Amino acid sequence: MDLGKVIGTVVATRKDPSLEGTRLLLVQPLNEKHEPISEPLVAVDTLHDAGVDEIVYIVTGGDAVSVIPGKRMPVDVAIVGIVDSLSLIKEVDVPVDTPSETEN
């Protein structure tokens, strides 16, 4: 799963029948610092709930095709969650305690 920010909507007057009733949204992929990392992508909103400016979880490729059980959609990117909060834990080098030379 990757992070993205919904930056717009896509209107399609014609689309594959398996996509009927779904929303297409424009999503900007982000890194963990919420910085753009590539070009925006068109994603199907499997939640029917994501809105502009929301941070979302996205999946790509084969994971996106079969997000909805029993239904295969011709998509490359799917929104599978909305991020409520994000906590980044900084890696810290912790020294490993070794027995001192005086201990036996």
N, C-alpha and C positions, 0 to 999 in steps of 0.2 A: 504494500500500500504506500501511496505517496500523498503528500499534502498539496493542495491547490486552493486558489481563491476564485470564487465565481465573480467574473467581471462583466458578464453580459448574457443575453439570450440569443438563441438562433431560431429563426422562423423558417420552416420548410413547408411549402404548400404541397409537396409530394415527397413521400418517403416510403421505405419498405413497410409492407403491411404489419410486420412484427413490431414496428416502432409506433404504430397507431396508439394514441393516448399517452405517449411519453413526451417529456420535455427535453429539449436539447439546450445545454448551457455552454457558454464559453468559459473555460477554466484556465487560469494562469498557474502552472506548476510552481511550487515554492520549495525552498530548502527549510531547514529547521529554524532559521532566523527570519522566516517569512520574506525572503528575498527571491525575486523571479529567477528561475534557472533555465528556462527554455521558452520557446514560442507558445502562445496560448493554444489550447486544444478544445475541440468540441467533444462534450461528454453527455451521455444520456443520464438524466436524473432519475435513478431507480427509486429514490425516496419520495419523489413528488413533493418535496418540501424545501429543497435548497434554494436560497435566495442570493441576490447580488450582494457582494461584499462579505459573504460567509466563507469561512475556512472549511474545506471539505476533505475527506479521504477519497482518493481515486484509485482505481485499479485499471490496468491496461492489458491489452492482448487477450489471450485465452481466458484470463480471469474475468474480463469485462463481458465476454460473449455469453457466459452462462451464469451471470449474477442472479437472475431471477430463476428459481427452481422450475424445471420443466419447460423453460422458454429459452431459446437461443436467439440472440439478436445480432445483426451484422454491425457491430460497433467495435471501436478500438479502445475507448475510454468510458468508464462508468463511475458515477458518484455512488459510493456505498455507505457514507457516513458524514455527519456534520460534527465538526470539532467544537466541543464546549470549552475546553481549556487545554493549554499546552505547557508542560513544564520541561525545561531542559536542564538536565543534571550534568554539570561540567565534570569531565574526567579529572581525577586528582591522583597524582602519583603518591602512593602510600608506601613508606619504607617497610620492608619485611623485617620483623624482629628476629635477630639471630642471637643465639646464646653468646654471652660474652666469654672472653678467654678465661676469666676467673671462675666461671661456673663449671662444675664437673658433673 
